[in-house]
Amino acid sequence: MYKIIALDMDETLLQPNKTISPLDRDALIRAQQMGIYVVLATGRPIFGIRKYIDELQIPDKGYAVCFNGAEVTTIDTKEKIYNEKLNGNDVHYLADLSKKLNVNMHGFDKNGCFSEKMSKFTKLEITLNNIDLNYVKYDDYTENDEIIKIMFVDEPEYLDSVIEKFPKEIYEKYNIVKSAPFFLEFLKPTADKWYAIEALAKHLGIKNEEIMTFGDEKNDYLMVKNAGMGIAMGNAIEPLKKVAKFITVKNTENGIAYALNKFVFNEK
């Protein structure tokens, strides 16, 4: 029996209009009634997913994987199971690079989203998460400041051209993931959705083979590859489908419910 169901959100759990389909919602609530932990695994902060937590009836003593694996927190945020952060030196390094490459940048710290300026993609970020932007000077950050993640945000084609100009050293310094075509995230190398889920499972005394994961994008790769039942959505990228144990139908076709009916509820 599976004891953890960890789900990516955008293009996996969520519909294009950012809602959860009734069939997927009911299936996940039913799974929790069976004693299974339903864990949202997302690039968003905990305060950006509250309405989905409530809709899925995840209790305060449940868990969420936030910031693409930089943090595992209880829903009531009273305990952090996993906490892998950058610091102010990373802000300086990436701010210098962003200016050199002429790409927009923002980040997250304990106070929320921060940037020196508002771009349309930063506006999208704060709108998605229902938060304000904290205007800062990057030079003011110090080595003692905890930074959750830093992001380059820009037009998809332009962002791809920027990536081609990255220095080789950057891939040793950071776990770099694309959470959307216009969002490129820089995290501590130990920050990944799978590492976070694995740490949570260990905390709960749950084996890897008892973990089910769902994803669609590059930042879901390790959790789909390594989980006991790693499931790729029908709309997932091809590299993810190649490592998945099962490919369900698309997110717009109730792909979560389809897989749970097959592997958890044993129904057609």
Secondary structure, DSSP 8 states (H G I E B T S, - for coil): ---EEEE-IIIIIB-TTS-B-HHHHHHHHHHHHTT-EEEEE-SS-GGGSHHHHHHTT--TTSEEEEGGGTEEEETTSS-EEEE--EEHHHHHHHHHHHHHHT-EEEEEETTEEEESS--HHHHHHHHHHT--EEE--GGG--TTSEEEEEEEE--HHHHHHHHTT--TTHHHH-EEEEEETTEEEEE-TT--HHHHHHHHHHHHT--GGGEEEEE-SGGGHHHHHHSTEEEE-TTS-HHHHHH-SEE---GGGTHHHHHHHHHTS---
